[in-house]
Amino acid sequence: MNSIINPTKQVQPEVQNLRKEEHPVSPVFLNRWSPRSYSDKAVSDEALYSILEAARWAPSAFNDQPWRFIIAKTEKQLKIFHEFLHPFNRAWAESAPILLLIASSKKRDTGDLNSAHAFDTGTSWGYLAIQATILGLSTHAIGGFDKEKARRLLGISDEYELHVVVTVGYRGEKDTLVQSLQEREHPSIRRPLHESILNCSSEGYTE
């Protein structure tokens, strides 16, 4: 399923008819989407740590870098992760060769609460996803998992907030999915940009 087209230079054929930018951006942003089908092709440690390295360079308040990653890539590790995924997600995520649990530290090194920890960790996930796309890998963030069970099975303390489990791997054929998911196995669209820009009406605000 991997295209020889450089995802940073050209929009992939499967994306062209569904995603049109309103203003110029790198094709890599259009090419990144969240498939559910994965092949059995192994992901090298070099590729895995490349996407984690990209996440490391995300910006954060006071450079606190609150993001944390727990990696599952061995059969034993993956089985533990599968235990806390919701059944709907487990049905397709089991084919991914790597799973990552993304968490964040809720406190700064000083012990003070970090109100930006979730925001900053979301940015690191975005960096990770873009680097994966550059390498020809697919990622899909899963919010549907039992956080308390994950915390218990992995021994994660309450100082960390658990956010998502991310599948990492190379695209597979969509016919490996159940029919209902095959119909959803395509890049999603976006609302027009103007709908995401709020026009404030408070006194003193000027356009």
C-alpha positions in Angstrom: 0.0 0.0 0.0 3.0 2.3 0.2 3.4 4.7 -2.7 6.7 5.6 -4.2 5.6 9.2 -4.3 7.5 11.4 -1.9 4.8 12.5 0.6 6.5 15.8 1.2 6.6 16.7 -2.5 3.3 15.5 -3.9 -0.2 14.8 -2.8 -0.9 11.1 -2.8 -3.4 9.8 -5.5 -5.8 8.5 -2.8 -5.9 12.0 -1.2 -6.2 14.2 -4.3 -9.9 13.8 -4.8 -10.8 14.2 -1.1 -8.5 16.9 0.3 -8.0 20.3 -1.3 -6.1 23.0 0.6 -7.5 26.5 0.6 -4.1 28.0 1.0 -0.6 26.6 0.2 0.8 24.0 2.6 3.3 21.2 2.4 1.7 18.1 0.8 2.7 16.1 3.9 -0.2 17.7 5.9 -2.7 16.5 3.3 -1.1 13.1 3.1 -1.3 12.4 6.8 -4.5 10.5 7.7 -5.5 7.7 10.0 -6.0 4.3 8.4 -7.0 1.2 10.3 -5.5 -1.5 8.0 -2.0 -2.6 8.6 0.4 -5.1 6.9 2.6 -7.6 8.7 5.7 -5.7 7.5 8.0 -5.0 10.5 8.8 -1.5 11.5 12.5 -1.0 12.2 13.8 0.5 15.4 15.4 3.2 13.3 12.0 4.2 12.0 10.3 4.0 15.4 12.9 6.1 17.1 12.8 8.6 14.2 9.2 9.4 14.9 9.8 9.6 18.6 12.7 11.9 17.9 10.4 14.2 15.9 8.0 14.2 18.9 10.9 15.2 21.2 11.3 18.5 19.3 7.7 19.7 19.8 7.4 23.1 21.6 6.2 23.2 25.2 5.5 25.8 27.9 8.7 26.6 29.7 10.3 23.8 27.7 8.8 21.3 30.2 8.4 18.5 27.6 5.6 16.8 29.6 5.0 14.0 27.0 5.8 10.4 27.8 5.7 7.3 25.6 5.3 3.7 26.5 6.2 1.4 23.6 4.7 -2.0 22.9 6.5 -4.0 20.1 7.1 -7.5 21.4 4.4 -10.1 21.4 4.2 -10.0 25.2 4.0 -6.2 25.3 1.4 -6.0 22.6 -0.8 -8.6 24.3 -0.9 -6.4 27.4 -1.9 -3.4 25.4 -4.6 -5.4 23.6 -6.2 -6.2 27.0 -7.1 -2.6 27.7 -8.3 -1.6 24.2 -12.0 -1.4 23.7 -13.2 -4.3 21.6 -14.1 -2.2 18.6 -10.6 -0.8 18.4 -8.9 -4.0 19.4 -10.5 -5.8 16.4 -8.4 -3.8 13.9 -5.5 -2.5 16.1 -4.2 -6.0 16.8 -2.7 -6.0 13.3 -0.5 -3.0 14.0 3.1 -4.1 14.8 3.7 -1.3 17.2 1.5 0.4 19.8 2.4 3.6 21.7 0.6 4.8 24.8 1.0 8.6 25.0 0.8 10.1 28.5 1.9 13.4 30.1 3.3 14.6 33.3 0.8 16.8 35.1 3.4 18.6 37.2 6.5 20.6 36.4 9.9 19.7 37.8 9.2 22.3 40.6 6.2 20.3 41.7 3.7 22.9 40.5 0.8 21.9 38.3 1.4 22.3 34.6 -1.8 23.6 33.0 -0.3 23.1 29.5 0.7 19.5 29.8 -2.1 18.1 27.6 -1.9 20.8 25.0 1.9 20.4 24.7 1.6 16.6 24.5 -1.0 16.9 21.7 1.6 18.9 19.8 4.2 16.2 20.2 1.7 13.6 18.8 1.2 15.8 15.8 5.0 16.0 15.2 5.2 12.2 15.6 2.3 11.6 13.1 3.9 13.9 10.4 7.3 12.2 10.7 5.6 8.9 10.3 4.0 10.1 7.1 7.3 11.2 5.8 8.7 7.7 6.4 5.8 6.0 4.7 4.3 4.8 8.0 0.7 5.1 9.1 -0.5 6.1 12.6 -4.0 6.2 14.2 -4.6 7.7 17.6 -7.1 5.7 19.7 -9.0 7.3 22.6 -11.2 4.2 23.1 -9.3 2.3 25.8 -9.7 1.5 29.5 -7.4 4.0 31.1 -7.6 2.6 34.6 -6.9 -0.9 33.4 -3.9 0.4 31.4 -2.6 2.3 34.4 -2.9 -0.9 36.5 -1.4 -3.3 34.0 1.5 -1.0 33.1 2.1 0.3 36.6 1.7 4.0 35.7 1.4 6.4 38.6 -1.3 9.0 39.0 1.2 11.8 38.2 0.7 11.0 34.6 -2.4 11.6 32.5 -3.1 8.9 29.9 -4.3 10.3 26.5 -4.3 7.9 23.5 -2.9 4.7 22.2 -1.3 5.1 18.8 -1.0 2.4 16.2 2.2 2.5 14.1 2.8 0.4 11.0 2.7 0.1 7.2 -0.6 0.2 5.4 -2.3 -3.0 4.6 -5.2 -3.9 2.2 -8.5 -2.5 3.4 -10.3 -5.8 2.6 -8.7 -7.2 5.8 -11.1 -5.0 7.7 -14.8 -5.7 8.4 -17.1 -4.2 5.8 -18.2 -1.3 7.9 -14.6 -0.2 8.4 -13.7 -0.8 4.8 -16.2 1.9 3.9 -14.4 4.4 6.2 -10.9 3.5 5.1 -10.1 6.8 3.3 -8.8 10.2 4.1 -11.3 12.4 5.9 -12.3 15.9 4.8 -12.1 19.1 6.7 -14.5 22.0 7.3 -13.8 25.2 5.5 -11.1 27.3 7.2 -13.5 30.3 7.9 -15.6 28.0 10.1 -12.7 27.6 12.5 -12.0 31.3 12.8 -14.1 33.1 15.4 -15.2 36.7 14.7 -15.2 38.4 18.1 -17.8 41.0 18.7 -16.7 42.5 22.0 -16.3 46.2 22.2 -13.0 47.5 21.1 -12.2 44.5 18.8 -11.4 45.5 15.2 -11.1 43.3 12.2 
